[in-house]
Amino acid sequence: MFFRHQLALLCVHMTSFAKLD
């Protein structure tokens, strides 16, 4: 469960970064 949460967080961060770029 924790790993899954971390993965989701990373996905969100990646999306945010892509949007920023």
Secondary structure as GFF3:
##gff-version 3
##sequence-region A 1 21
A	DSSP	alpha_helix	2	20	.	.	.	ID=ss1
###
